[in-house]
Amino acid sequence: MMGAPNNSAWAADFLFVGRAMAARLAASVPALRESLMVDEIEPTATRTRQVPAALVMLHDQSPDGGGDGYSDVSVVRQQWLVFLVDKTGRNTADRGGEKVGPLLPQIVQCLHGWRVPGTSRNLAWAPGAPTPKYFQDGTVMFPLLFSTQFSV
């Protein structure tokens, strides 16, 4: 509850779910050269340098404490984006598809249904992810959205 001592993983680390997701991807998807939180990218870099890579970022967080804004918060729902990042030299509409196509299901299989320690609901692959992005330098980013919840 708000105002009371809180021993949840969330109280110790607001981003604990994302860190666990990045660690699981690093351990379970060997084709990824990097798997990290967005804030772990070197400050001088604009993108990861090791590709293919998975970048994990908090997308949304909402309390579920009754909806009136005054109730104690007991459950938090979070949504996390996992961006699969790669480089391609192809100049076609499906550029990047040959390399990332096999990795996307591996990421989903790795995370969907897995329960992050400290959460009360397994990660679920969710609708609502942004569209893939293609950049002029040949970088492609494919986002996947996952949701979970936990008690605080």
N, C-alpha and C positions, 0 to 999 in steps of 0.2 A: 504494500500500500504506500501511497505517497505520504511523506512525512514520517514514516516509520523506518527503522533500520532495514536495509535491503541487502540480502546476501545472494541475490541472483547473479548469474553470469553477466547479464545485461548491465547491472549496476557497477560491476567491476570493469567492463569493457563494452561500451555502446556498440561496437562493431564486431562482437565475438562471433556472430553467425558467419559473416563474410570471411573472417580469418580462417574459420574452420572449413568453409567451402574451398578456399584457395589451397589450403593444405591437402584436403582430400583430392582435389584435381591433380595437384603435383604428384601425389603418391599413386594415383589410380589411372592416369591417362599419360602413359610414357611418351606419346608423340608430342606433347606440349613441352616446349623448351623453357617456358616460364609460366607460372601460375601465381598471381599476386593480386593484392588489393591495389586499387588505383592510386592510393596515396603512397605506395611503395615505389612508384616509378621515380627515377632520379629527377631531382628538381630541374635540371637543365634540359631534360628530354621532354618532348611533347607526346611521345608514344613509346611503348616498349620496344627494345632493340632486338630481343630474341623472339623469333617467330617460328612456328605458330605459338601463340601465347593465349592464356585466359586471364582477363582482367575482371575482377569482381568489384562491384560498386553498389552501395545502398541506393535503392530506387525510391522507396516509400516506407514510412513507418507511421502507424496510427495506434492510439490507445483504444481499448475497448472496455471502458469503465462505466457504461450506462448511457453515454451519449449526451448528457446534460452539461458536460464541462466542469461539473463540480464534484462528481463522484470520484472515489478513489480508483486509481488505475490498477487493475489486477492482471490484465492480459494485454500484450502488445503484439500487433501483427506487423510483420515486415515483408517487404518485397526486395529481392536482390537481383541485379542484372549481372550476367556473366557474358562478357564480350569475347568472342573468339576472334583473335586478330591474326592476320597473315599478310604476306606481300605476294603480289602476282605481277608478272610482266605481260600478261595477256590483255589485249585491248578488245574484249568482247563482252557481251551483255552478261555472261555467266562467269566472268573472270573470278578466279578464286574458288570456284565450285569444285574443281578436281581435288584440291588439297583440303579444303575445309569440309566438304560434303561428308566424308567419312568421320571427321572429328565431332561434328555436331551431335550425332546420336550417341557417341561415346560420352560426351559431357552430360547429356540428358540421362543416360543410363547410370552414370556415376552419382548424380545428385538427386534425381527424382526418387522419392521414397526413402531416402536416407534421413535419419533423425540426427540433427546436430546436438551433441551433448548440451544440456541446459535448455532445450526447447521442449514444448509439449505436443508438437505436431511435426510429422515428417515433412521434409521439403517437397513441394509440389511444383512441377513445371506448370506455369500459369500463362494465360493469354495476356496480351497487352504490351508485349515487348516492342520497342521502336523498330523501324525498318532497318535493314542492313545499310551500311554506309560504305561508299567507295570514294577514295581520295585520289587526287592527281598523282601522288607519289607511288601509287600502286598498292597502298594499304587498303585492306578490306576488313570490315568489322561486322560480325554477325552477333546480334544480341539475343540472349535467352533470358526469360524472366522466371524466377522461382519465388515461392512464398512459403512462410512458416509463421508460427506464433509461439509465444512462451509467456509464462507467468512472471510477474515481478513482485 
